[in-house]
Structures are given as structure tokens and as C-alpha cells.
Amino acid sequence: MRRLLSALLAVVLTVPVFLVLTRIDAIPGWLYSERGYAVLDPLFRMFGAVGVEGHEDVVAGVLLVASFVVAAAIVRGGSVVWRIARRSGR
């Protein structure tokens, strides 16, 4: 039950984390630079992304996956802090 709740909370937090990540100018700036395109080139080829619109979809997907990973880390860290606080309060 805890894992299901943690996964659900991570999914819910993905969109707010995505919005925060896209507000950090360095991340989208790097993803849309030549270096970012060089790093993402295997993904572009794997998904058959052609043109700007195809690349946009891949970049958005990368940002969503990164947002989910960050949200899952936040949930995991929060649960650890919660357990430590409950133990020390007894």
C-alpha cells in the first residue's frame, strides 16, 4: 500500500516539478543548444523524430521523465524524514 501511495504521489508531483524545471533557464537552454541536441541525438533517431516538432516531443518527454525522477526522489526523501521524525518523537 505504501508503494502504491508513493508512486501515486510521485505521479501527482510530476507536473509541478516539470513546471519548476522548465522555469530554470539553464535546463531548457542546454537541451535546445548544440550540445543538448548532440546528447539527445540517439533519442531523436530512436523515436524517428524529424524536424523541430519531433524534437520538441522528445525534449518534452525527457523533461517529463526527469520531473518524475525528481518527484519520486522528493517523495522518497519525505518518507524517510517522516519515519525519522516519528521515531525520534516517541
N, C-alpha and C positions, 0 to 999 in steps of 0.2 A: 504494500500500500504506500509506503514512504517513497519508493522509487517511482511509482506512478505519479504521486503528488509532486515529486521533484521534477520529473520530466514535464508535467503539465505546467508547472510554474516557470520552467525554463522556456517553454514554447510561448507562454504569455509574455515573458520579459523580452523575447527576441525582438519584437517591433520597437519598443522604447530604446533598447540598446542599439538597434540599427539606426534609429534617428540620431542618437548621440554620436555614433561612429561616422555618419555622413556629415555631421556638423564640424568634425575635426578636419580642418582643411588639408592637413598633410596626407591623410589616408586616401581620399579620392584623388588628390593631386598626384600622389605617387602611382595609383592604379591607372590613371589616364596618361601617364608620362611614357616615354620610350622604354624605360626600364620596367615599368609595370606591364606594358604590353609584351615585353620580352619574357617576363616571368609567366604571364598568363597565356602565352602563345600555345603551349601544349593543350590547355583547356579550350582555346578557340578552335584548334584543329580537332580535338576530340568531340566537341559538340557541333562541329560543322558551322561555326559562327562566321558569317560573311558580312562584311560591311559594318558600319557604325551601329546599327540597330542590333545585330547579332552580338557584337562585342559588348554593348550595353547590358544585354541579358546575362552574359557571363559575369560581368563585373558586379551586377546586382546580386547574382547568385552567390558569388564569392563573399560579398559583404553580408548577405543573409546567413551564410554558414558561419562566418566569423562572429556574427552577432549571436547566433545560437550557442557557439562555444563559450563566448564571454558570459552569456546569460546562465549557462549551465555551471560555469565556474563561480559565478556570484551566488547561485542557489546552493551549491556545494559548500562554499565558504560560509554562507549564512547558517547552514545547518550545523556545521562544525562549531561555529561561535555560539549558536543556540545551545548545543549539548554541553559545551564547556561552561556556559553561564548557568545552566540548570544544575550541573554537578557542584559548582562552587557555591551555589545558593543553598544547598542542603546542609 
